[in-house]
Amino acid sequence: MALKIAQRGLVPPFIVMDVLRAANEREAAGEEVLHLEVGQPGTPAPAPVRAAAQAALETARIGYTDAVGLPSLRARIARNYDELYGVELDPRRVIVTTGSSGGFLLGFLASFEPGDRVALAAPGYPAYRNILASLGVEPVLLPGDLEHRFQPTVELLDRVAPPLDGLIIASPSNPTGTMLGRAELSDLVDYCAARGMRLISDEIYHGIAYEAPAVSALELAEEAIVINSFSKYYSMTGWRLGWMVLPEDLLRPVECLAQNLFISPPTLSQIAAEAAFDCREELDGYVAAYARNRALLLRELPKAGFDSLAPADGAFYLYADVSRLTNDSQDFCRRMLAETGVAIAPGIDFDPERGHRFVRFSFAGLEAVMGQAADRLAVWLAD
């Protein structure tokens, strides 16, 4: 008799991770791969962060911390909001998490019941909708377009049959890199407040912007749930550390959930992460490198045939319409990896309805890799 498999485990895969596995298998077989598939900086954590971790390993007892994180790290994160956004923040409202992924899970669990409906942009980060679905919460996709920079709008929300219980925004966005201006963000904040909807703002790419800095939802709404991470701007992906800023009514519910689900965030990563806030010169140097990569790809990809690109205001992604080249982005990416060694992400991962005609390039790696990839794709598509 076959054993039951819970339906919550049958959510769609995070296809980018499948692409990464295939790329790693190709490398293990001795073949070269140019990695433009995964949103991971090609740079290490800043030197003071690594030094702090080494010192802690030699001198500190790496035990559990409070479920919500080290008080000193929470205080430093709170001070960062004053320094960057002019927002005075009580450190009690800062919850340190096991990556932003832990923050999304805690935030969704504390905010929504099974059967609730939460709106989010398509294209968007696939884990939002897959985590929601695993919890019995209905993700309601808002099909964005280039005119609205693939971001949610009040007009798109008004097209959705009520009720809606929440809205997830991301600025800068994955996969498009587009951002919400202050006026657009304010409209969404007001919309949610008027209807009693939870607003969850994914701000993990803050610090990586090319024209103007991103606006935090905390500048406009104390009730917003803000999620951030040390993975992107701070170049600490494998350290698995993030944080949330919560309204008062969610502090105890999230703490209880965190105690039971995670015990505490990684202690060594927490100790080291405090040093990251004093590394802005080094980190802004990383952002300058992403800007050069962005400029290179914006110049060279159209020559190769990728001539319909979303404006990348921030983050380190280019989202390309490849409908002129394929109607199956997943197969297109599979063939590209096999025939050129260039790994990119299929758009179907980010938009289940229209992503078959889009792909995403990550330019978080080295400039030389970007140049080689563009050259190979130009030859490949010319054949």
C-alpha positions in Angstrom: 0.0 0.0 0.0 1.5 3.3 -1.1 2.1 5.9 1.7 0.5 9.2 1.5 2.4 12.3 0.3 1.2 15.6 1.6 0.0 17.9 -1.1 2.0 20.8 0.3 5.2 19.1 -0.8 3.9 18.9 -4.4 4.4 22.6 -5.2 6.3 23.5 -8.3 10.1 23.4 -8.1 12.3 26.5 -7.9 13.5 26.0 -11.5 16.6 28.2 -11.1 17.9 25.7 -8.6 17.3 22.9 -11.1 19.3 24.9 -13.7 22.1 25.4 -11.2 22.2 21.6 -10.5 22.5 20.9 -14.2 25.2 23.5 -14.5 27.1 22.0 -11.6 26.8 18.5 -13.0 28.2 19.8 -16.3 31.2 21.4 -14.4 31.7 18.1 -12.4 32.0 16.4 -15.8 34.9 18.7 -16.7 33.0 21.1 -19.0 33.1 24.9 -18.6 30.0 26.8 -17.4 29.4 30.5 -17.5 27.0 31.1 -14.6 24.3 33.7 -15.3 21.5 31.7 -13.8 21.6 32.2 -10.1 21.3 35.5 -8.2 24.5 35.1 -6.3 27.3 37.7 -6.0 30.6 36.5 -7.4 32.4 38.3 -4.6 33.1 37.0 -1.1 31.7 38.4 2.1 33.6 41.6 3.1 37.0 41.0 4.7 35.9 42.3 8.2 33.0 39.9 8.2 35.3 37.0 7.5 37.7 38.2 10.1 34.9 38.5 12.7 33.8 34.9 11.9 37.3 33.6 12.3 37.8 35.3 15.6 34.5 34.0 16.9 35.4 30.4 16.0 38.5 30.7 18.0 37.2 32.5 21.1 33.4 32.3 21.3 31.0 29.6 22.3 28.8 29.2 19.2 25.5 28.3 21.0 21.9 29.2 20.5 20.9 32.9 20.5 17.4 34.3 21.2 15.0 33.0 18.7 14.7 36.6 17.3 18.5 37.1 17.1 21.3 38.7 19.0 20.3 42.0 20.6 23.4 43.8 19.4 22.7 42.8 15.8 19.1 43.8 16.0 20.2 47.2 17.4 22.7 47.6 14.6 20.1 46.8 11.9 17.7 49.3 13.5 20.4 52.0 13.4 20.9 51.2 9.7 17.3 52.3 9.0 18.0 55.7 10.5 21.3 56.0 8.6 19.8 55.0 5.2 16.2 56.1 5.3 15.8 58.5 8.2 13.5 56.0 10.0 13.9 55.7 13.8 13.2 52.1 14.6 12.8 50.3 17.9 15.2 47.3 17.8 12.4 45.2 19.3 10.7 45.3 15.9 13.7 43.7 14.2 13.6 39.9 14.0 16.8 38.1 12.7 15.9 35.2 10.4 17.5 32.2 8.7 17.9 34.0 5.4 15.1 36.1 3.9 13.5 32.7 3.1 12.9 32.2 6.8 11.4 35.6 7.0 8.9 34.9 4.2 7.8 31.7 5.9 7.4 33.4 9.3 5.7 36.4 7.8 3.2 34.4 5.8 2.4 32.0 8.6 1.8 34.8 11.1 -0.2 37.0 8.7 -2.4 34.6 6.6 -4.9 31.7 7.2 -5.5 28.9 4.8 -7.9 30.1 2.2 -6.7 33.7 2.3 -5.7 35.4 -0.9 -2.5 37.3 -1.5 -1.7 39.4 -4.5 1.8 39.6 -6.1 3.3 40.6 -9.4 3.9 38.3 -12.3 6.7 38.0 -13.1 8.0 37.6 -9.6 10.1 35.5 -7.3 8.7 32.0 -7.5 9.1 31.1 -3.8 6.5 33.7 -2.9 3.7 31.9 -4.6 5.1 28.4 -3.9 5.4 29.0 -0.1 1.9 30.6 0.0 0.5 27.6 -1.9 2.2 25.1 0.5 0.5 26.9 3.4 -3.0 26.8 1.7 -2.9 30.5 0.9 -4.0 31.4 -2.6 -1.5 33.5 -4.6 -3.3 35.9 -6.9 -1.0 36.9 -9.8 -1.1 40.5 -11.1 0.1 40.2 -14.7 2.4 43.2 -15.1 3.8 44.6 -18.3 6.6 46.8 -19.5 4.4 49.9 -19.4 4.2 49.5 -15.6 7.7 48.2 -15.3 6.3 44.7 -14.3 5.3 46.1 -10.9 1.9 45.9 -9.1 -0.4 48.9 -9.6 -3.7 50.0 -8.0 -5.3 49.5 -11.4 -4.2 45.8 -11.5 -5.4 45.3 -8.0 -8.8 46.8 -8.8 -9.2 44.1 -11.5 -9.1 41.3 -8.9 -12.3 40.1 -7.4 -12.3 40.7 -3.7 -11.4 39.9 -1.0 -7.6 40.2 -0.9 -5.9 39.7 2.4 -2.4 40.8 1.4 0.0 42.2 -1.2 3.7 41.3 -1.7 5.9 43.9 -3.4 9.6 43.7 -4.4 11.6 46.8 -5.3 14.1 46.2 -6.8 12.4 43.2 -8.2 13.5 39.7 -9.1 13.5 38.9 -12.1 13.2 42.3 -13.7 15.3 44.6 -11.6 12.6 47.3 -11.8 11.7 49.6 -8.9 8.7 51.4 -7.4 9.0 55.1 -7.1 7.9 56.9 -3.9 4.6 57.9 -5.4 3.7 54.4 -6.7 4.7 52.8 -3.4 2.6 55.3 -1.5 -0.4 54.5 -3.7 0.0 50.8 -2.8 0.5 51.5 0.9 -2.7 53.6 0.9 -4.6 50.9 -1.0 -3.7 48.2 1.5 -4.4 50.4 4.5 -7.9 51.3 3.3 -8.8 47.6 2.8 -7.1 46.0 5.8 -4.5 44.2 3.7 -1.1 43.1 5.0 1.7 44.7 2.9 4.9 42.6 2.7 7.8 44.5 1.2 10.8 42.4 -0.1 13.7 44.8 0.1 16.6 42.3 -0.2 18.1 44.1 -3.2 18.2 47.5 -1.4 21.7 49.0 -1.8 22.0 47.7 -5.4 20.5 50.5 -7.6 21.9 52.4 -10.6 19.9 55.6 -10.9 18.3 56.4 -7.6 18.2 54.7 -4.2 15.2 52.4 -3.4 12.4 53.6 -1.1 11.7 51.5 2.0 8.1 50.8 2.8 9.0 51.7 6.4 9.3 55.3 5.2 5.6 55.3 4.4 3.9 52.7 6.7 4.7 51.4 10.2 2.3 48.5 9.6 4.3 47.0 6.7 6.3 43.8 7.0 9.7 44.5 5.6 12.0 41.6 4.7 15.7 42.0 4.0 18.8 39.8 3.8 22.6 39.8 4.0 22.7 37.7 0.8 22.7 40.3 -1.9 24.2 43.8 -1.2 26.3 42.3 1.7 27.5 39.4 -0.5 26.7 36.7 2.1 24.4 34.2 0.4 25.7 31.0 2.0 25.7 32.6 5.5 21.9 32.2 5.4 21.0 35.3 7.4 18.3 37.8 7.0 15.9 40.0 9.0 12.3 41.2 9.2 10.9 44.5 10.5 7.4 43.9 12.0 4.5 45.9 13.3 3.8 45.5 17.0 0.9 43.1 16.6 3.1 40.5 15.0 6.1 40.5 17.3 5.0 37.8 19.7 3.3 35.5 17.1 6.5 35.6 14.9 8.7 35.0 17.9 6.7 31.9 18.9 6.8 30.6 15.4 10.5 31.2 15.2 11.2 29.4 18.5 9.4 26.3 17.2 10.5 26.3 13.6 14.1 27.5 13.7 15.2 27.7 17.4 17.5 30.5 16.4 19.2 31.9 13.3 22.8 30.8 12.7 24.9 32.2 15.5 28.3 32.5 13.7 26.7 34.3 10.9 25.0 36.7 13.3 28.3 37.5 15.1 30.0 38.2 11.8 27.2 40.2 10.2 27.5 43.1 12.6 30.7 44.0 10.8 29.0 44.2 7.4 27.4 47.6 8.2 30.9 49.2 8.4 32.0 47.9 5.0 30.0 50.2 2.7 33.1 51.3 0.7 33.9 47.7 -0.2 30.3 46.8 -0.8 29.6 49.9 -3.0 32.6 48.8 -5.0 30.8 45.5 -5.6 27.8 47.5 -6.8 30.0 49.5 -9.1 31.1 46.2 -10.6 27.5 45.1 -11.1 26.9 48.4 -12.9 29.7 47.7 -15.3 28.3 44.2 -16.0 24.9 45.7 -16.5 26.3 48.3 -19.0 28.2 45.5 -20.9 25.1 43.3 -21.2 22.8 46.2 -22.2 25.3 46.9 -25.0 26.1 43.4 -26.1 23.0 41.3 -25.6 20.9 43.3 -28.2 23.7 42.6 -30.7 23.4 38.9 -30.0 19.6 38.9 -30.5 18.2 39.7 -27.1 16.9 43.1 -27.9 13.8 43.4 -25.7 14.9 43.9 -22.1 13.2 45.2 -19.0 14.8 48.3 -17.5 17.1 47.1 -14.7 16.8 49.9 -12.2 18.4 47.8 -9.5 19.3 44.3 -8.4 21.5 42.3 -10.9 19.1 40.9 -13.4 18.0 41.5 -17.0 14.6 40.1 -18.0 14.4 39.5 -21.8 11.5 38.8 -24.1 12.7 36.0 -26.3 9.4 35.3 -28.1 11.2 36.0 -31.4 13.6 33.1 -30.6 11.5 30.5 -28.8 8.1 29.7 -27.3 9.6 27.4 -24.7 12.0 29.2 -22.4 12.8 26.1 -20.4 13.9 24.1 -23.4 15.7 27.2 -24.8 17.8 27.5 -21.6 18.4 23.8 -21.6 19.8 23.9 -25.1 21.8 27.0 -24.4 23.6 25.3 -21.5 24.2 22.1 -23.5 25.5 23.9 -26.6 27.3 27.0 -25.3 27.9 26.4 -21.6 26.0 29.6 -20.7 23.5 29.0 -17.9 20.5 31.4 -17.6 17.1 31.1 -16.0 13.8 30.4 -17.9 11.1 32.9 -17.4 8.5 30.2 -16.7 10.0 30.1 -13.2 8.9 33.7 -12.6 5.6 33.8 -14.5 3.8 30.5 -15.0 1.4 32.0 -17.5 3.7 34.1 -19.8 7.2 33.1 -18.8 7.5 30.7 -21.7 8.7 33.6 -23.8 11.1 35.2 -21.3 14.5 34.5 -19.8 16.5 36.0 -17.0 20.2 36.9 -17.0 22.0 37.4 -13.7 25.0 39.8 -14.0 26.2 39.3 -10.4 29.3 37.5 -11.5 32.6 38.7 -12.9 32.8 41.1 -15.8 34.9 38.7 -17.9 32.2 36.1 -17.6 29.6 38.5 -18.9 31.7 39.3 -21.9 32.4 35.7 -22.7 28.7 34.8 -22.3 27.6 37.6 -24.7 30.1 36.5 -27.3 29.1 32.9 -27.2 25.4 33.7 -27.4 26.0 35.9 -30.4 27.8 33.0 -32.2 25.1 30.5 -31.1 22.2 32.5 -32.4 24.0 33.4 -35.6 24.4 29.7 -36.5 
